[in-house]
């Protein structure tokens, strides 16, 4: 299978390094003819190394730049220049569009339009080839526009590390036909997927119709929770659904998660005689109504398999994560309720030692699957924490209690507490169970009040006079500190800034008013002073002066320093 033409490939290049490439590019688009000649010589060397595989864009750029160099030299007259420019423009259009041609020839205007080449450049090439030669003015303009196009579409992309364009790739001219074939295959695959989706939806709608017909045939004196067993004529439909799900489990689950299937509408709930979602455990601990669960049990038991359950749980958590940004509590309730139902079916936490065989059979009748399966607990735990909602603490509790290798008890308690804090909602206090209401609620306001309370305990209230004296003492200390800093910096080019400057707005090493020009940091931009012109201040000289000693004497040859003078200088130095 061929790689895509736009895919990056490793290949040998003719230039020594990136510095040489940058230099050639800079010289090519320079206004100096000498620099352009040097760049053309380097490209000639590249061609010698490339043999016959030199990049098309590099060759076209060199041809057109050579035209500009000869034009500026004044060695050729107008007609010669028109022929020279014309040859360069014809080669550019032909070479750039050559690799776009397939087995059947196509118009150059169409190919050039796909590459954003101006149409008048193609017309100029046509006039040079078949008609009267254009004027020198139009040739120069065409050369300038083409060089700008090459710089934008080739040279700049190489500097940015972008992928090579299709017109400069090593393709065999059939890339467009391959793309068309691939596009056609994608359309066929999409059409088949749509047909399979319609088939899955029709099968599931047929199942619902059969179940509603069975409900209508149920005697009125019986409760709707006592759902009748599936009729024999439904077995063929369940078999069709099972056979279809073997090949397209994803489509079946996608249809099941739509509104009107596992997420019932208000009309469906009314038909089944089910209560509202708030009457089935609330949003914090969602539970499915028994009549609604039994409505789908025949289908789910037919589709029951380890891979199907894993895929169903994965898609249920993905859907729950998408609903965290939407205010669709009805849909989120039933998605979370189905997750809870599947995990409870797999749970071995509850053991019924005193139930009879008949009671056990009745209990197992309302379960999607009976035998315990090995769920992907780490994946379920991550998916549950990644889709926070009001039902997340309940689902997290079920997962932590049923894990094959449970987490430490302290870790589980902290995880549940953090989950409760993150998902708490002040507007749904009525849905909170009593044991959870006893737990403290942590908010930013409570933390702020706690911090203020601790500050009041650590710092008792002071009188206004004491507070004023404390503020004045702090001001004096600040002033003394500033004076000490100014004294230490005396004679230094640095000084203390007393202005109110938001230093967080300035990067490290930069001061307000400093220019962004990096050349200002160079040494040659600073003026230097000779030793004779530098002021020498020895503040400690008075304290260490010796009676009868005289200061250093300036002579014609400069200052004569003795050992005593050097010691005096060292005593006056201050390091920062």
N, C-alpha and C positions, 0 to 999 in steps of 0.2 A: 504493500500500500504506500502511495506517495505521501510525503509530508506536505502540509499546507505551505503555499508560497510565502506567506507572511511569517512563518515560524523562524525563530532565530537559529542560526547554524554557526558552528565554528569553522573557520576557514583561514587560510594563510593569506596575508596581505603583503603588499609590496613596500609599504613604508616601514621605516625602522621602528618608530614608536609614535605615540600620540603627539609628542612635541613637533615632530616633522610634519604630521598631518595638519596641526594647527597653523604651523608656519606657512605651508603651501596655501591653505585656505585664505589666510590673511593677505598674502602677497597676490593671489589671484584677483581679489576684489579690491586691490589697492589702486590708487590713481597714478602711482609712480610706474612708468614703463619699465624701469630697470628691475624693480621688484617683481613685476609680472613676468619678465623674461626669466628671472631666476626660478619662479614657480613653474614655468613651462619646461625648463630644463629638468627639474625634479620629476615632473610628470613623464617626460621622455624616459627617464631612468626607470620609473615605475612600469612603463609599457615594456621595457626590455625585460624586466623581471616577470611580468605577467604573461608574456608571450601573446597569445590571442585571446586571453580571458580578462582583459582590462575592463573595469566597470564602465558601462555605457555613459553614465552621467559624467564621469571624470573626463572621458574622451571628448564629449560634447562641450564641456566647459572649457577645456584646453583649446579646442578649435575656435570657439567664439572669442576667447581672450586673445588669441593670436591675431584675430581680425582687428581687434581694438588696438593692439600694439602697432601693427603695421599701418593702421589708419592714422595714429598719432605721429608716426615717424615721418610722414610726408613723402615717402618714397614712391607711392602708387597714386595714379590719377583716379578719377571718379569711376570710370567703367571697370577698371581692375578691382576696385574696392567692392563694387556691386557684385561682381562675379565671386569674389572671395567671401563676402557676407552671405551670398545666396547659397554657396556650397555648404557653409556651416549650418545655416538654417534648414536646408533640405536634409542634411545628415541628422540633425537633431530630431526633426519630426519623424523621419523614417526609422531611426534606431529606437526611439522611445516607444513608438506605437507598434514596432515589429513584434514584440513578445506578447502583445495583446491579440494578435491575429490567430484565429483558430484554423480549422481545416478549410473553412469557407471564408473568402475575403469579405471584409466589412469596410464601410466608409471610414476614411481617416478622421473626418469631423466627429463621428460618433465616438471613436476610440479616444481622440484628443479631449472631447468633452468629459469622458469618464475620468480623465487624469487632470481636469481643471486647466487645460491649456487653452488660451484664448482662441476663438474660432478664426479671428483675423490673421493669426500667425499661420494657421493651416492654409488659409486663402493666399497668404504671401508665399508660402512654399509652392502652392499650385501655380501661381503666376510665374515664379522663377523657373519652374519645370516646363510648363506648357505654353505660356503666353509671353507677352512683352515684359521685359525686365522692369522691376519697380525702381523707384528713385533711391538715391543713396540715403536720403532722409529716412525713408521707411525701413530700409535695411538696418540702419543704426538703431532705430527705435525697436525693431524686432529683436535685434541682438541684446539690447538692454533688458527687454521684458523677459526673454528666455533665460538670461543669466540670473535674473531675480527669481524666476521659477525654479531653476536648478538649485540656487542657494536655499530656498525655502523647502523644497520637496526632497532634496538629497543631502546637501552638506549640513544643514542645520539639524536634520534628523539623525545624522551620524554622530554629531556632537552631543545630542541629547540621549543617545543610547537607544533610540526608538527602533522599531523593526523596519527592515527594508521594505520598500514598496514593491507591488507586484510587477511594475514595469522594469525594475532593476534586479529581479530575482532570477534564479537559475531554473526557470520553468521551460517547458517544451512547447509553449503556445497553446496548450489545451486546458489551462487552468479554468477558464471561464466555462468550458463545456463540462469539466468535472464539477464545478460549482452548481451549474444548472442541474446536473444529474443528482447531486446530493440534495439540492433543494426539492427536486421532484420526489426523491425518496422520503424526505421529511414530510412532505405533504401527504404522501400515501400512508406513512406511519401515523400521522395525526388523524387522518380520516378513519383509519382502522381503530384507533383509540376512541374516537367519538362514537363509532358504531358499537364498540364493546361497552362503552359507558351507557348508551341507550339500551342495550340488551340487559345490562345489570339492573338498570332502573326499572325496566318493564317487568323483569322477574320478581323484584322486590315488591312492586306495586301489585302484581298478581298474588303474591303471598298475603299482602294486607287485605285484599279483597276476599280471599278465601277465609281468612280469620274473622272478618266482619260478618260474612255469611254464616259461619259457625256460631257467632255470637247471636245473630238473629234467630237461629234455630234453637237456641238455648231456652228452656222453659222459663216463664216469667217468675215462677216461685223460687228459682234457684239464684243464688248470688253470682255475680259476674266474676268474683274471685275464684270460684270453682270452675275453671276453664275446662271445656271438654277436650278429650284427647283428639289428635288430628285424625281426620277422616282418611279412608284409604285412597280416595281420589286426589289427596294432596301429596301423596308420596312421590308421584312422578314429578311434581313441581319442586319439591325439596331435593330430589335427585338431580334435576336440571341445575338448580342453584349450586349444589355441591360440586358438580362437574365443572361448572363455569368458574367457581372460586378456586379450583385447583390451578388454573392457568392465570387468573386475574384476581387474586385476593385483594390487591390494592384498590382496584376499582370497586369491588363489593363493599369494602370498608368505607371508601370515600362516599359512596351513595348512602350507606347506613348512617353516616354522621351528618347528613343533610337534614334540614327541618322537615318534619313529617314522617320520619322513620324512628331512629333511636331517640331523637329529640322531638317529642310530640307537639302538635299544635293544640290550641285551646279546644277546637272542635273534636279532635281525637280524644282528648281527656274527658270531655263531656260525654262522648259516645261510650267510652269504657267505664264511665262512672267513677273516675279517679278524682281525688281531692287535689287541691292546689299544691304547689311545691312547698309552701310554708307549713303545710300540715304533715309533711313526710320527713320530719327530722329537722327542717329548717335548712338554711344555707350552710351552717357550720358543720352539721352532720347529715348530709343528704342521704336519703333512702328512696328507692324506687317503690312505687305503689305495686301491690301484689298483682292486681289485674293487668297493669301495664307490663310487668315483668313476664307474666305467664303468656302474654300476647306474643312475645318474641322468643320464648324459650324453645319451641320446636325448631326454629331456624338456627338459633345459636348452638343448639345441641348437635345439629347436623354438621355445622361448620367447625365444631370443636376440634382443635388440634393445637399442639404446642406452638407451631409457627404462627397460626392464625391468632392465638391469644397474645403472643408477643407483639405482633404487628398491630393488633387492635389497641393494646395498651399504649404503644408508642404514639399512634395517631391521636388517641384520646388526650394524651398529655400535650401534644403539639397544638391541638385545637384549644385546649384550656389555656395555653400560653398566649395564643392569639387573642383570646377573649379578655386578657388582663387589661388591654387598652380600650375595650369597649364596655358599654354599660348594658350588657345583655345578661341579666341575672337568670332569666329563665333557661337559656341555653347553657350557661355555665353550671347551673344546678344539675341538669340532667347529664352533662358530660362528667362532672365530678361524681354523680350518683352511680354511673356505670363503672367508673374506675373503682369505687368503693365496693360495688357488687362483685367484681371479678376478683379483687384481692381477698374479700371475705370468703368467697368460694374456695380459694386456695389455702385458707388459713387452717392451721391445726391447733390453734390456741384453745378452742373450746372443745371439751370432751364431755359427752353426754353418757354417763355410766348407768343411769337409771331409766333410760327410755326403752320402750319395747321395740320389737322389730317393725311393727306397723308405724310407730311414731318416727322411727329412723327413716323408713321408706318415704313417709310423707315429707320429712324435712329434706331429704335428698332430691325429692321431686322438683323443688323450686330452685335448684342450683344449675348454673350453666354447665359446669363440669364437676365430676365427683372426685376423681383421682387427683392428688396433688401433683403439680408440675413444678419444675425448677425455673423460677423466674429470674430475670436479669436484675438483681436487686440493686447493684450500684448504679445501673442505668436508670432504674425507676426512681431511686433516691435523688439523683441529679435532676431528672426531669420534673419531679415533684417540687423541688426547691426552685427550679427555674421558671415555674408558672405560679406565682403567689396569688392567692385569692382567699376568701373567707373560709373555704373548705380545706385549704392546705394543711392546717394543723391536724385535722381529723385524718386526712389521707396519709400524712407523715407518720402519725401514730400507728396506723395500720401497717405501714411498710416496716417501721422499726420493730414492731412486735412480731412480725412474721419472717424476718430475715433469717436465712440459713446460718449466717455467722453474724450475730447481733453485735452492735457497737457497745462499748462500755456504758454502764448505767448513767454515770455522770455526764458523759458525752451526749447521750440521748436526751437527758433532762435539759441540758443547756441548749441543744438544738431545738427542742420543742419550745422552750421559753423564748428564744430568739425569733422563731417562726411566729409565735403568738404575738410578740411585740410588733413585728413587721406587718402582719396582716390584720391587726386589730382595727375595728371600725366603730366609731362612736355612734353611728346611726343605726346600728343593728344590735343594740344591747338586749333587746327582747329575745334574740336568737341565741344568746350566749348561755350555755348551761350553767347551773348554780356553782359547780366546782370551779369553773373558770372565772366566774365573777369574783370569787374570793381572792384571786391573784391580783397583785398590784399592777396598775396600768402605768407604763413608762412612756412619757412624752417629753418633748423639749421644754415645755412649760414646767413640768415637775422637776426636771433636772436644774432649770434656772432657779426655781424657788429653793431647792436644796442647796445650791451654791450660795445664794444670798443668806440663807440661814446659817451656813457654816462660817461665812464671813462675819456675821453679827456676833457669833459665839467667840471667834478668835480675836475680834477687834471690838471691844466694848465702846459704847457711844461716849464721845468726849464732849466737853463743854465748848461753846463757841470761842472762848478765849484761848483754850488749849489748842483748838484746831487752827486758830489764827497764828498762834506762836509757832505751831508745827510747820505751817505753810511758809512763814517768813524765814524760819531756820533752813528750810529746804531751798528757798531762793538764794540765801546767803551762801550756802554750800555750792550751789550751781555756779554763782558768780565767782567764787574763789577758784573753782575748778577751771573755769574759762580763763581767768587771769593767769593761772599756773601754766596752762597750755600755751597761751600767748607768749609768756616769758621764755618757755623752752624753745619756741620757734623763732625767737628774735634773731635776725640776721639770716634767716633761711628763706628760700623762695616760696615756702609754704606758709599759709596763714590759716587761722581758725575761721570757719564760716559760721556767722551768727544768724544768717538768713534762714527762714523756715522753708526748707527745701524737702520735697518728697523724694528721698533718696531711693525709694523702691522703684521709681520710674526710670532710674539710670542704671545701666549695667556696671558691673565691677570694673574699676579702672577708668571711668569716664566721669567728668564733672560738668555742671551746667555751662552752656555756652561753648563747649569744646566742639570743634569742627569734626565732621566725619571723614575728612580727607586723611588717608593714612600717611601721606607724605609729610604731614606736620609733625609726625613722630620721628622723622629721620634726623640724624645728628647734624647733617650739613645745613639744616635750616635754622640752627641756633647760632648766635654770635658768641664768640669766645673772648676771654679777657686774659691779658698777660699777668704775670705775677706782680709786676709793679703797680698795676691798676686795681688789684683786688684789695678791698679794705680788710684790715686785720684788726679784730677787736678782742682783746684779752680782758674779760671781765674780772678774772681772778688775779690779774697782774698786780692790782693795788694791794690785795691781801698778801701776796707773796713777794712784794718788791723788797729789794735789799738796799739799804742806804749806801749811797755812793755809787750805785750802778747807773749806767747810762743806757739809753735805748739803742737799738741797732742803727748803725750809721750807713746811709746810702752812698755808695761810691760809684764811680764811672762804670765799673764792671758789674754792677748789680748789688744785691744784698749779700753781706758776708755773715753767715749764720755760724755761731759756735755751739758747743754742746749745751751750754746753759740756756741759750735762746730756744733750742729745739725742745728742751724739757718744758719751758714755759708754754710753747705752742701746744704740746701734748696735754698739758694740764687744762687748757682752755677748750679742748675739743669736746663736743657732745654728740653722741651717736643716737640715732632714732631708729 
